[in-house]
């Protein structure tokens, strides 16, 4: 046990080392580090509030990075261990296979958060517990799984997609063990009912009691016209994945290829199971396995498809892809019955993700250094203006680090993961505050912003630097990165 957990822990720490070394405040981290709020509960995530408050010994958040990330690594190590013990315990070479869960570069955004890394990874841990842990008295298992489902939603809602895919793993495992069709169906049905019951209790009880945030594009509600939204959202997510999972044109083949391979494995397993049982119920379970595998890619995005608008650029919501990768390699393991081959493939792909992580960490650090330099330049150019007296409005695209521009050629997703803060959104002002420049936030999409962007060429030009110009009128400063804009 100890050796397995050490192996997983070492692998995870190696994976997140570049992020720790970059030491960057990532989006929401800025607000929590300087203002100390929680605000997970108001987004329908009350358990996240409790966990982080318990860790801080206080309801006020303070920056204790990288401790939450290191605890996350330990949680995932235990999660991989309990998964391995239940589903893959027959061969020491199978130790690599749970690492298939990490073969998802979208995970890097989750690991980048100084606070949310723990809340989201805690939800992932509960998903593994759902399928890997059984209560001694089996009659309590449905209640246990229902409570776990509520816990997953209450930590981070999109992680439920991981659990949806895990149910397919549980189904295939029952078939691999040649359990009777009745036993396989009973186990799958109880898990599905527990998931549905937990989701219903969360949506009908927990969410109405805790949700306080408004209906915003980055926190969309469940859509009214679900069928139309499922199709349009699904196409948007698929397009984003195809363009970002690998350089074009390779990216558009990755997901279809994985789907075709996993479906082939499901057909082989179904055929074997039917041959072993030779009954109508055995045929029904075999067909169920094929259908479940066909629906698994949809399950990896399931809750996201129901929303009013897609969250395509939020890499953290693609956590279901990790579950799908684990499903793919788990099914490969039981089809070939040779865990060495599967482990070698997982190890090679894990090395690719490791390279991705190091490239991402260096690009993140390089862009942050450039952005800090820009903040200091703005501060120097506005040194005659007191704090909190001017609104700052941005026009144009800020300069990108040369390291980032080069890195995104090989890894296009990194351009989405590395945030450039200089735009007209709240985090631009919080980013400036944490780096020593405090001015007023005009608000997202307000009249001050819209009017200033249209008319700022009529303002007084007060400063010109290599990277930007500053225009001023009354209490509004416009930082213009597009220096030829007013010459058009």
C-alpha positions in Angstrom: 0.0 0.0 0.0 2.7 2.5 1.1 4.8 1.9 -2.0 1.8 2.4 -4.4 0.8 5.7 -2.7 4.4 6.9 -2.7 4.6 6.1 -6.5 1.4 8.1 -7.2 2.4 10.9 -4.9 5.8 11.2 -6.5 4.2 11.2 -10.0 1.7 13.9 -9.0 4.3 16.1 -7.3 6.5 15.8 -10.4 3.6 16.9 -12.6 2.7 20.0 -10.5 6.3 21.1 -9.8 6.4 23.6 -12.7 3.2 25.2 -11.4 4.7 25.5 -7.9 7.9 27.0 -9.2 6.0 29.5 -11.4 4.3 30.7 -8.2 1.6 32.7 -10.0 -1.7 34.0 -8.6 -4.3 32.5 -10.9 -7.5 34.5 -11.4 -9.7 33.9 -8.3 -6.6 33.4 -6.2 -5.9 37.1 -6.4 -9.2 38.1 -4.8 -9.0 35.5 -2.1 -5.4 36.3 -1.3 -5.9 40.0 -0.9 -9.5 40.2 0.4 -9.7 36.8 2.3 -13.3 35.9 1.1 -14.5 32.4 0.4 -17.6 32.8 -1.8 -17.7 29.2 -3.0 -21.0 28.6 -1.0 -22.7 31.5 -2.9 -22.0 29.6 -6.1 -23.7 26.5 -4.7 -20.5 24.9 -3.3 -21.0 25.1 0.4 -18.7 22.1 1.2 -15.8 24.0 -0.4 -16.3 26.8 2.1 -16.2 24.3 5.0 -13.1 22.5 3.8 -11.1 25.6 3.1 -12.2 27.2 6.4 -11.2 24.1 8.3 -7.8 24.1 6.6 -7.3 27.8 7.4 -8.6 27.4 11.0 -10.5 30.6 10.1 -13.3 31.7 7.7 -10.8 34.2 6.3 -8.7 32.9 3.4 -5.0 33.5 3.4 -2.4 32.4 0.9 -0.8 29.2 2.1 0.3 27.9 -1.3 1.5 25.3 -2.2 -0.1 23.5 0.8 -3.6 23.0 -0.8 -2.0 21.7 -4.0 0.2 19.3 -2.0 -2.8 18.0 -0.1 -4.6 17.6 -3.4 -1.7 15.4 -4.6 -2.0 13.2 -1.5 -5.8 12.9 -2.0 -5.4 11.9 -5.6 -2.6 9.4 -4.6 -5.0 7.7 -2.2 -7.8 7.8 -4.9 -5.5 6.1 -7.4 -4.6 3.5 -4.8 -8.1 2.6 -3.8 -9.0 2.4 -7.5 -6.1 0.1 -8.2 -6.8 -2.1 -5.2 -10.4 -2.7 -6.4 -10.1 -2.8 -10.1 -6.5 -3.7 -11.0 -4.9 -5.4 -8.0 -3.8 -8.6 -9.9 -0.5 -7.4 -11.3 2.2 -5.0 -10.1 2.7 -3.6 -13.6 -0.8 -2.2 -13.4 0.3 0.5 -11.0 0.7 2.8 -14.0 -2.8 2.5 -15.2 -4.6 4.8 -12.7 -2.2 7.6 -14.0 -4.3 7.5 -17.2 -6.6 9.9 -15.3 -3.9 12.5 -15.6 -3.6 12.2 -19.4 -5.7 15.3 -19.7 -3.8 18.6 -20.2 -7.0 20.5 -19.2 -6.2 19.5 -15.6 -3.4 22.0 -15.5 -5.9 24.8 -14.8 -7.2 23.0 -11.8 -3.7 22.5 -10.4 -2.9 26.2 -11.1 -5.3 27.5 -8.4 -3.8 28.1 -5.0 -7.2 27.6 -3.3 -9.5 25.7 -5.7 -7.0 23.0 -6.5 -8.0 21.4 -3.1 -11.8 21.9 -3.5 -11.9 20.5 -7.0 -9.6 17.6 -6.3 -11.6 16.8 -3.2 -14.6 16.3 -5.4 -12.5 14.1 -7.7 -11.5 12.0 -4.7 -15.2 11.5 -3.8 -15.8 10.2 -7.3 -13.1 7.5 -6.8 -14.5 6.7 -3.4 -18.0 6.3 -5.0 -16.9 3.3 -7.2 -14.0 2.0 -5.1 -15.3 1.9 -1.5 -18.1 -0.3 -0.3 -19.7 -0.1 3.2 -19.5 -3.4 5.1 -23.2 -3.5 5.5 -24.3 -3.4 1.8 -27.7 -2.0 2.7 -26.1 1.3 3.5 -24.2 1.6 0.2 -26.9 3.5 -1.7 -27.1 6.1 1.1 -23.3 6.3 1.2 -23.2 6.9 -2.6 -26.0 9.4 -2.5 -24.2 11.4 0.2 -21.0 11.3 -1.9 -22.9 12.6 -4.9 -24.2 15.6 -2.9 -20.7 16.2 -1.7 -19.3 16.2 -5.3 -21.9 18.8 -6.4 -21.2 20.8 -3.2 -17.5 21.0 -4.0 -17.5 21.6 -7.7 -20.5 20.8 -9.9 -18.7 19.9 -13.2 -16.8 17.0 -11.5 -20.1 15.1 -11.6 -19.2 14.3 -15.2 -16.3 12.3 -13.9 -18.7 10.1 -11.9 -21.0 9.6 -14.9 -18.1 8.1 -16.8 -16.9 6.1 -13.8 -20.3 4.2 -13.8 -19.2 2.7 -17.1 -16.0 1.5 -15.5 -18.0 -0.1 -12.8 -20.2 -1.9 -15.3 -17.3 -3.2 -17.3 -15.6 -4.4 -14.1 -18.6 -6.5 -13.2 -18.6 -8.0 -16.7 -14.9 -8.8 -16.5 -15.4 -10.6 -13.2 -18.1 -12.7 -14.9 -20.7 -11.7 -12.3 -24.2 -12.8 -13.1 -26.3 -10.5 -15.3 -28.6 -9.9 -12.3 -25.6 -8.9 -10.1 -24.1 -6.6 -12.8 -27.5 -4.9 -13.4 -28.2 -4.5 -9.7 -24.9 -2.9 -9.0 -25.1 -0.5 -12.0 -28.7 0.3 -11.2 -28.0 1.1 -7.5 -25.1 3.4 -8.5 -27.2 5.2 -11.1 -30.1 5.6 -8.7 -27.8 6.9 -6.0 -26.3 9.4 -8.5 -29.8 10.6 -9.6 -31.1 10.8 -6.1 -28.0 12.7 -4.9 -28.2 15.1 -7.9 -31.9 15.7 -7.2 -31.4 16.4 -3.5 -28.6 18.8 -4.4 -30.7 20.7 -7.0 -33.8 20.8 -4.9 -32.4 21.4 -1.5 -28.7 22.4 -1.3 -28.6 24.7 -4.3 -31.6 26.8 -3.5 -30.4 27.2 0.1 -26.8 28.3 -0.9 -26.8 29.9 -4.4 -26.6 33.6 -4.2 -24.6 34.6 -7.3 -26.4 36.2 -10.3 -27.1 34.6 -13.6 -23.8 35.4 -15.3 -22.2 34.0 -18.5 -19.4 32.3 -16.4 -22.0 30.9 -14.0 -24.9 29.9 -16.3 -28.0 28.2 -15.1 -29.7 25.1 -16.6 -31.2 26.0 -20.0 -34.9 26.0 -20.7 -34.6 24.7 -24.2 -32.5 21.8 -23.2 -32.5 19.9 -26.5 -31.3 22.8 -28.6 -28.7 23.7 -26.0 -27.3 20.2 -25.8 -26.6 20.2 -29.5 -25.2 23.7 -29.7 -23.1 23.4 -26.5 -21.8 20.0 -27.5 -20.6 21.3 -30.9 -18.9 24.2 -29.2 -17.1 22.0 -26.7 -16.0 19.5 -29.4 -14.7 22.4 -31.6 -12.7 23.7 -28.6 -11.3 20.3 -27.7 -10.3 19.6 -31.3 -8.5 22.9 -31.7 -6.7 22.8 -28.3 -5.9 19.2 -27.4 -3.1 19.0 -30.0 -1.8 21.2 -32.8 -4.0 21.2 -35.9 -4.8 19.2 -37.9 -3.9 16.4 -35.4 -6.3 17.6 -32.7 -9.5 16.9 -34.6 -8.6 13.2 -34.8 -7.8 12.6 -31.1 -11.2 12.4 -29.6 -12.9 10.4 -32.5 -9.9 7.9 -32.5 -10.2 7.5 -28.7 -14.0 6.9 -29.1 -13.5 4.3 -31.9 -10.9 2.4 -29.8 -13.0 2.4 -26.7 -16.1 1.3 -28.5 -14.1 -1.6 -30.1 -13.0 -2.7 -26.6 -16.6 -2.5 -25.4 -17.7 -4.8 -28.3 -15.0 -7.3 -27.5 -15.9 -7.4 -23.8 -19.6 -7.6 -24.6 -18.9 -10.6 -27.0 -16.8 -12.4 -24.3 -19.5 -11.8 -21.6 -22.3 -13.0 -23.8 -20.3 -16.2 -24.7 -19.7 -16.8 -21.0 -23.4 -16.4 -20.0 -25.3 -17.5 -23.1 -28.6 -16.0 -22.0 -31.0 -13.2 -22.9 -30.0 -11.3 -19.7 -26.3 -11.8 -20.6 -27.1 -10.4 -24.1 -28.9 -7.4 -22.5 -25.9 -6.6 -20.3 -23.6 -6.9 -23.3 -25.7 -4.5 -25.3 -25.9 -2.2 -22.3 -22.1 -2.1 -22.2 -21.8 -1.2 -25.8 -24.4 1.6 -25.5 -22.8 2.9 -22.3 -19.4 3.1 -24.0 -20.9 5.0 -27.0 -22.5 7.5 -24.6 -19.3 7.8 -22.4 -17.9 10.8 -24.4 -21.2 12.6 -24.0 -21.1 11.7 -20.3 -17.7 13.3 -19.9 -19.4 16.6 -20.7 -23.0 15.8 -19.6 -23.7 18.5 -17.0 -22.1 21.1 -19.2 -24.4 20.4 -22.2 -27.5 21.4 -20.2 -26.3 25.0 -19.5 -27.6 28.2 -21.0 -24.3 28.9 -22.6 -21.1 26.9 -23.1 -18.0 27.4 -20.9 -15.6 26.5 -23.7 -12.6 28.5 -22.6 -12.8 27.3 -18.9 -10.3 24.4 -19.1 -11.2 23.2 -15.6 -14.6 22.1 -16.6 -13.2 19.4 -19.0 -12.4 17.2 -16.0 -14.7 14.5 -17.5 -12.0 13.9 -20.1 -9.8 12.5 -17.4 -12.4 10.0 -16.4 -12.8 9.0 -20.1 -9.1 8.5 -20.5 -9.1 6.2 -17.4 -12.1 4.3 -18.9 -10.2 3.9 -22.2 -7.1 2.4 -20.6 -9.0 0.3 -18.1 -11.0 -1.3 -20.9 -7.7 -1.8 -22.8 -6.3 -3.6 -19.8 -9.2 -6.1 -19.5 -9.4 -6.7 -23.2 -5.7 -7.6 -23.7 -5.3 -9.1 -20.2 -1.7 -7.9 -20.4 -1.2 -4.9 -18.2 2.4 -4.4 -19.2 1.4 -3.2 -22.7 -1.2 -0.8 -21.3 1.2 0.4 -18.6 3.9 1.2 -21.2 1.4 3.2 -23.3 0.2 5.1 -20.2 3.7 5.8 -19.1 4.6 7.3 -22.6 1.5 9.5 -22.7 2.1 10.6 -19.1 5.6 11.7 -20.2 3.9 13.8 -22.8 1.7 15.4 -20.2 4.7 16.0 -18.0 6.4 17.8 -20.9 3.2 19.8 -21.4 3.2 20.7 -17.7 6.8 22.0 -17.7 6.2 24.0 -20.9 3.1 25.5 -19.3 4.8 26.4 -16.1 7.6 28.2 -17.9 5.2 30.0 -20.2 3.0 31.0 -17.2 6.0 32.4 -15.3 7.3 34.2 -18.3 3.9 35.9 -19.1 3.5 36.8 -15.4 6.9 38.5 -15.4 5.9 40.5 -18.4 2.6 41.5 -17.0 4.1 42.6 -13.7 6.5 44.8 -15.7 3.5 46.3 -17.5 1.9 47.1 -14.2 5.0 48.9 -13.0 5.3 50.8 -16.3 1.7 52.0 -15.9 2.4 52.9 -12.3 5.4 55.0 -13.3 3.6 56.7 -16.1 0.7 57.7 -13.7 2.8 58.5 -10.7 1.3 62.0 -10.4 -2.2 60.4 -9.9 -3.2 59.4 -6.4 -4.6 55.9 -5.6 -8.3 55.2 -6.2 -9.1 58.4 -8.1 -9.2 57.2 -11.7 -10.9 54.5 -13.7 -8.6 52.5 -16.0 -10.0 51.3 -19.3 -8.0 49.0 -21.6 -8.0 49.0 -25.4 -6.3 46.5 -27.7 -4.4 43.3 -26.9 -1.5 43.5 -24.4 1.9 42.1 -25.4 2.5 38.4 -25.1 5.7 36.8 -23.8 7.9 35.4 -26.5 8.1 32.2 -24.5 4.3 31.9 -24.5 4.0 32.7 -28.2 6.6 30.0 -29.1 5.2 27.4 -26.7 1.6 27.6 -27.9 2.7 26.5 -31.4 3.4 23.0 -29.9 0.7 23.2 -27.2 -2.2 25.4 -28.4 -4.1 24.8 -25.1 -1.5 26.8 -23.2 -2.7 30.0 -24.8 -6.0 29.5 -23.1 -4.4 28.4 -19.8 -2.1 31.4 -19.5 -4.2 34.4 -18.6 -3.4 37.9 -19.8 -5.2 40.2 -17.3 -5.2 43.5 -19.2 -8.8 43.7 -20.3 -12.0 45.3 -19.1 -12.9 42.7 -16.4 -12.6 42.7 -12.6 -9.4 40.6 -12.5 -7.4 43.2 -14.4 -7.9 45.6 -11.5 -7.3 43.0 -8.8 -4.1 41.9 -10.7 -2.9 45.5 -10.6 -3.8 45.8 -6.9 -1.8 42.7 -6.0 1.2 44.2 -7.9 1.0 47.6 -6.2 -1.2 49.7 -8.5 -4.7 50.7 -7.1 -7.2 52.5 -9.2 -11.0 52.2 -9.6 -12.7 49.4 -11.5 -15.2 50.9 -14.0 -17.1 47.6 -14.1 -17.6 45.1 -16.9 -19.5 46.4 -20.0 -20.4 49.7 -18.3 -21.0 53.0 -20.0 -17.7 54.3 -18.8 -15.9 51.4 -20.6 -18.0 51.4 -23.8 -17.9 55.2 -24.2 -14.2 55.5 -23.4 -13.2 52.9 -26.0 -15.2 54.7 -28.7 -14.1 58.2 -27.9 -10.6 57.9 -26.2 -8.8 59.3 -29.3 -10.4 62.6 -28.4 -8.9 62.4 -24.9 -5.6 64.0 -24.0 -2.6 61.9 -24.8 -0.5 62.0 -21.6 2.1 59.3 -22.1 3.6 57.1 -24.8 5.8 54.0 -24.0 7.1 51.1 -26.0 4.1 49.0 -25.2 1.2 51.4 -24.7 -0.2 54.9 -24.8 -2.2 56.6 -22.0 -5.1 58.9 -22.8 -6.8 60.9 -20.1 -10.1 62.7 -19.6 -11.3 63.7 -16.2 -11.2 60.6 -14.0 -10.8 58.1 -16.9 -7.4 56.7 -18.1 -7.3 54.6 -21.2 -4.4 52.3 -21.6 -4.2 51.7 -25.4 -2.1 48.8 -26.5 -3.0 49.3 -30.2 -0.8 52.3 -30.8 -2.0 52.9 -34.4 -5.6 52.8 -33.4 -6.1 56.6 -33.4 -4.2 57.0 -36.7 -6.8 55.0 -38.6 
